[in-house]
Structures are given as structure tokens and as C-alpha cells.
Amino acid sequence: AGQFSGIVVGEILATEQHPDADKLRVCQVSNGQETFQVVCGAPNARPGIKIPFAMIGAELPGDFKIKKAKLRGVESFGMLCSAAELQISEENDGLLELASDAPVGEDIRQYLSLDDASIEIGLTPNRGDCLSIAGLARDVSALYDVPVTRPLVPAVAAANDEVRPVEVHAPAACPRYLGRVIRNVDLSKPTPLWMVERLRRSDVRSIDAAVDITNYVMLELGQPMHAFDLAEINGGIRVRMAEEGEKLVLLDGQEVALRADCLLYNS
């Protein structure tokens, strides 16, 4: 995060349309002790959410101090912040929404544990083994002749007998591919904040609990994983090399042409 101070967890208690601006809302915001009127233009400003609240006297990144202001004739006593305004990430399409159990009034730096240090490592393409915490630990172990403390990962027995066939047609590129069917996953449950924050600091955006868990395991152990919607799998998974010029539509809607040396899977 950037350097800032005086920003706490706030809760929007009520909103109403600005009398003289279509894109502005007049919000009533609590810091746990008092309620303040804040004019905000974020599209997701609504009652019931918890957000970063920069009170009067707060300092935002770039030496920007928050003062009492008038926006189109309406007084505003503070500022509600996006992630980009705190230099937490580049997302600037609305307020940074915090977990529903975020303690109102707590300093944001403390709540999000922002006073830490990140180490950025520049890797050459041949060191894919160091694209994980476990891989880095092994490398440091070899450099300094110290033992590696491996995480204890107890085996989890399958809860059902369901299987989907997996066919590996490119064993040289992918010698092993495993799958498991998991039922009764409730994706309405949010990913825990500690996991969201660790992913964010690794430049990985939180999507939902299933995707976040697979990304977290990949970053920790170096094991690539993917979560499929079982209803979208027709039969099983085929792991193969692409055909030259074969078209693939990416998640962002972009269509790309593949080369024959691209490994892929389809159902």
C-alpha cells in the first residue's frame, strides 16, 4: 500500500441523491463513534457496506490532505476511498468494499496488516521451480545449507465415489493430471480476508473461494490447479497439444490462434 494515515473502517449508514449532481450521492458514514456527511461519486456507494473512510486531517498517498469541502454546494466531511486511492491496487471503479465483519473505526493499516514488507524476485524463465514459496524455500535451503520446514498437508479422503475420466494425450508435456469431484460447494461464502490479501500482494486478484484456493495452493506449493464447474464438463478432461491455428476464446472474450506446441485441455 501507499503511505497514508488517518483512514479507518467506515460504514455507510444511509445515502441520498445529491440535489444538484446526478453522479454524486450524499452519504451518512459512521466511524464507530460519530456520523459524518460525505459526498461521494463512487457507483457502489450504498447503505450497509464497510469502506475505507478518510476523515478530516487524514493524509492520502501523494501528500494529499483531507479537509472539509463543499461539492456542488453540499458540505463533505471526509472522503470514501477506492483501492487505487490508497495505492493498494490499480482498481479504481468504485469504493474498496471491506468484509462485513470489519470492525468500524479500526485503522485500515492495522485491519489489513499493511505495515509489512514484500520481496520482489526477478526470475529467468528456466527457474519455474521458484515460482512458489516452497520452491524458493528449497533454493534458499540449498544456498545456505539449512533444512526446509515443509508444511504438513494431511490427506483428505474423497467424500463421494464420483469420477470424471481424464485422458492424457501429451504425456511428454503433461505426465500427470489428476481430478476430484467435490460437491456442495457454496460460492456465496467469501474468501477469508487473510487469503485475499496474500493473493493481492502476489498480484493475483480474488475471484471466489474455489478459484482463490487453487491460486493460493499454486503460489504456496508450486502445484498448478484449476476449479471447473462440474455442470459445464461434457464427459471428462482431455489433455493434448493444440492443432496449428486452432482457435481459443479466452475468459476476457479475446480469440487467439494457437500453435502446435501449446498444451491445452478440453472437455
N, C-alpha and C positions, 0 to 999 in steps of 0.2 A: 504494500500500500504506500501511498504518498505520505508526506509529512503533514499532519493536521492535528488539531486539538479542539476540545470543546464540543465534540459531536457525540451525542448519546442515542440510545434506543428510544425512539418516539413512537407513539401510537396515534393514528388518525381517528378521532372520535366522530367527526361529522364533516361533511363537505357541502358546499352550495356553489352554484354558478356565480362567477364574477359578474357584477351588474353591468360592466362596460367592456368585457372582453370574452369572446366566445371560447378561447382556448385556455382560459385561466379558471382555477377553482379557488375558493376561499375555504381553507381547511382549519378545523379546530384540532390542535395537536397537544397531546399530553406528554410531559417528561416524567410522569410519576408523582409529581408534586403540584404542578400548576398546569393550566391550559393556556395555549398561545394561539393567536390567529396568524396563519401563514398562508400567503398567496403562492399557489403552485401551478405550473403548467404541464406537469407530467400526466400522460394519458391514463396511468394506472393509479392515480391518487384516488383513494376511496376509503370509506369508513371501515375500521376493523383491522387494517394492516399495520404492521410494525416496520418502521423505516429509519434510516439514519437522519437525525434531526440536529442540524447545526444551529445552536442557539446564538443569540446576540453575544458578540465577543469571541465567537469561535473563529479559528483560522483554518482555511482550506489550503490544499496544495497550491503553490504559486503565490504564497503570501497574500491570499485574498481573505480579508476580514469581514465577518458578518456584522452588519449594522441594521438598525431599524430603517425600514424603507417604505415607500409608497409605490404600489404598482397599479397604474391606471386609476389612481385616486383612492385605493384601498390600502390601509396600513398592513404591513407584514413584519412579524417579529421573529425572523429566523429564516431558515432555508431547509427544504427537504432534499435529500441528495441521491443521485444515481451512483452506480459503482464507478463510472468513469470520473465523476467529480471528486471521488476520493482516491483516484488512481489505483483502485483495486483491480479493475479490468477495463476493457475498452467498451463495454456495453453501456450505451447511453440512450436507450429507447424508453426509459422510464425510471421510476424510483427503484432503488435496491430493496427488494422485499425480504425481510428477515423472517426467521421461523416464528410461528405463532406463540411459542413459549419464551421468546426473547424477553429478558427482564427489562421493563420500561425504566428508563433513567440510567441504565448502566452505560459506562463509557464504551463506545464502539470498538476502540482499540483493544480494550480488555475482553469484551464479549467475543470478538472474532480472533483473539490471540494474534494481533497483527505485529506486535513487537518481537518478531523473530528474525532469523537470518536465512536467506536462500542461497544455495551454492549452484551456480550455473556451470555446467560442464560441456565443453566443446568436444564432440566425438567425431572421429573419422568413420566412414561407412563400414569399415571392417570390424568395428567394435560394437556390433549389435548386442554382445553379451553384457555390455554396460548400460543398456537402455532400461535398467531396473535397479531398484535398491539392492536386491540380492546380488545382482551381477557386480555392482560397484563394491559391495562388501567383499566379495571374493577377490576382486582385483586389489583392494586395499590390503586384504589379508596376505596376498602373495608379496606385495611390495614391502610390507613391514613385518612379515613373518609372525603374524598373530592369528589366533584361531577365529573362525567365523561362528557367531551365535545364530543358528538358524531358527526361524520361527517354528513353533510346534503347530502342526496342522493335522488334527485328528481326522481320520476317515469318517465320512458321513454316509451311512447306509442309504440305499435308494428307498424311497417311501412307496414306490409302485413298481410294477413289472413292465410298464410301457417302454417300448423302444422305437426308434426310427432308424431305418437302415442307413449306414454310411458306406459309401463306395469311394475308395481312393484309387484314382486312375493316373496319378502322377506321384508315385512313391519316392522318386529321387528328390522332388521338390518338397513333398509333404509326406514323410514316412509314417506319421501317426496322426490320426484325427479322431477325437472321442466326443460323444454326446450323451446327454442325460435329459430325460423328460421331467420337468418339475411342474407340478400342478398347484392350484390355489395360491397364485402369486397376486398380491394386492398392490398394484402400482399406484394406488391413490395415497399410499403411505409415503411420506417424504424421506429422502435420503438424509441420514444424520448430518448435522452441520459440520462435525469434525471431518467427515469424509468429503463433503462438498468443498470445504476449504483446502484440504490436502490436494484434491484434484485440481482446484483452481490454481493453486501455487505451482502445479506441474503443467500449467497451460492446457488443462482438459476441462471442458465445460460440462457441468452437471446436466443430465438429461432426465433420467428417472432411476429408481433404485436398482432395477435389473441391469441397465447399461452401466451405471456408476460402479456397481460391484465388480463387473467384469473388467472395467478400465482400471479400477484400483488394484485388483489382483495382478493384472498385467504389469502395472508400474512397480508393484512391490516384488513380484516373483519372476517377471520376465516371461510369463506364460500368456500368449495371445488368447483371448476368449471372445465369444460373441453370444449375445442372447437373441434367440429367434422367437417370434410369435408363432406358437405351435399351429395355430389355425391357418397360417399362411404357408406352411410347408406341405407341398404336394408329394407324398411318398417319403422320400428321405433326402440325404445330402450327397451330392456328387462332387468330389474334389478332382479337378482336372486342369490342364493347361488350356488357355484360350485358343480359339481359331484366329488366324491372322485377319484383322479387320473386323472382328466380332464387335458388335455394339453393346454398350452397357450404360444404363441410366443410373446416375449417382443419386444419393439422397437429396441433393440440392436441385435435382431436376436436370442437371447437365448431362448430355450424352457424349460419351467418349468412345473412340475406336481403340480396341486392344491389340497388342502384339502377341505373337505366338509364344513369347517367353513369359507371359503374365499368368500367374497362378490364380485360379478362382474356384468358387464353389457355387452350385446352384441346386435347386430342389425341383 
